[in-house]
Amino acid sequence: MRENGGQYTHAAVWLAMGFALVGQREKALELLKLLLPANHDGKIYKAEPYVIAADVYDNPEHRGRGGWSWYTGAAGWFYRIAMGLLSEGGE
């Protein structure tokens, strides 16, 4: 139900970090924006809209359900990467 076919946030955040580290700032920002819960349809996304979840399920029986919110390390990495990119100027 988790990594299989759903969003595994740690990997997605680390991918954004990789793009940032190789100078692909716009691609990194695009990925981070995709991860923001507030950018998802509240009728489908079933986790808190203000917290990054560690994973978001895509299994038809549980689609949109987020797990491990509030204490995922991905939230910390997301913040660190976003602040680094924003301190470079822009958005």
C-alpha positions as CSV (number, residue, x, y, z in Angstrom):
1,M,0.0,0.0,0.0
2,R,2.9,2.4,0.6
3,E,5.8,2.7,-1.8
4,N,4.1,0.6,-4.5
5,G,2.5,3.1,-6.8
6,G,2.2,5.9,-4.3
7,Q,4.3,8.9,-3.4
8,Y,7.3,8.1,-1.2
9,T,8.2,11.6,0.0
10,H,11.7,10.9,1.2
11,A,12.8,9.9,-2.3
12,A,11.0,12.8,-3.9
13,V,12.6,15.3,-1.6
14,W,16.0,13.8,-2.2
15,L,15.4,14.0,-5.9
16,A,14.6,17.7,-5.5
17,M,17.8,18.1,-3.5
18,G,19.8,16.4,-6.3
19,F,18.4,18.8,-8.9
20,A,19.3,21.8,-6.6
21,L,22.8,20.5,-6.0
22,V,23.5,20.2,-9.7
23,G,22.2,23.7,-10.4
24,Q,18.7,22.8,-11.8
25,R,16.9,25.2,-9.4
26,E,13.7,25.5,-11.4
27,K,13.3,21.7,-11.6
28,A,14.0,21.4,-7.8
29,L,11.3,24.1,-7.1
30,E,8.8,22.4,-9.4
31,L,9.2,19.1,-7.5
32,L,8.9,20.8,-4.1
33,K,5.7,22.5,-5.2
34,L,4.3,19.1,-6.3
35,L,4.9,17.8,-2.8
36,L,3.0,20.6,-1.0
37,P,-0.2,19.2,0.4
38,A,-2.0,22.5,-0.1
39,N,-1.5,22.1,-3.9
40,H,-3.6,18.9,-4.0
41,D,-7.3,18.4,-4.2
42,G,-8.7,18.1,-0.7
43,K,-11.3,15.7,-1.9
44,I,-8.6,13.2,-2.8
45,Y,-5.7,14.1,-0.5
46,K,-6.7,12.8,2.9
47,A,-3.9,14.0,5.2
48,E,-3.4,17.3,6.9
49,P,-3.1,20.1,4.2
50,Y,-0.4,21.8,6.2
51,V,1.9,18.9,7.0
52,I,4.3,16.9,4.7
53,A,3.5,13.2,5.0
54,A,6.2,10.5,4.5
55,D,4.1,8.8,1.9
56,V,0.8,9.2,0.1
57,Y,-1.0,6.1,-1.0
58,D,-2.3,5.4,-4.5
59,N,-3.9,2.1,-3.8
60,P,-7.5,2.4,-5.0
61,E,-8.8,1.4,-1.6
62,H,-6.7,4.1,0.2
63,R,-6.0,6.7,-2.5
64,G,-4.9,10.0,-1.1
65,R,-4.3,8.8,2.4
66,G,-1.1,10.1,3.9
67,G,1.0,8.3,6.5
68,W,3.7,9.2,9.0
69,S,2.8,12.9,9.0
70,W,4.2,15.3,11.6
71,Y,7.3,13.3,12.3
72,T,8.8,12.4,8.9
73,G,12.4,13.4,8.2
74,A,11.2,14.4,4.7
75,A,9.6,17.5,6.1
76,G,12.9,18.7,7.6
77,W,14.7,18.0,4.3
78,F,11.9,19.8,2.4
79,Y,12.3,22.9,4.6
80,R,16.1,22.9,4.3
81,I,16.1,22.6,0.5
82,A,13.3,25.1,0.1
83,M,15.0,27.7,2.3
84,G,18.3,27.1,0.5
85,L,16.7,27.7,-2.9
86,L,14.7,30.7,-1.8
87,S,17.8,32.3,-0.2
88,E,19.4,32.2,-3.6
89,G,16.7,34.7,-4.8
90,G,13.5,34.2,-6.5
91,E,10.0,33.0,-5.6
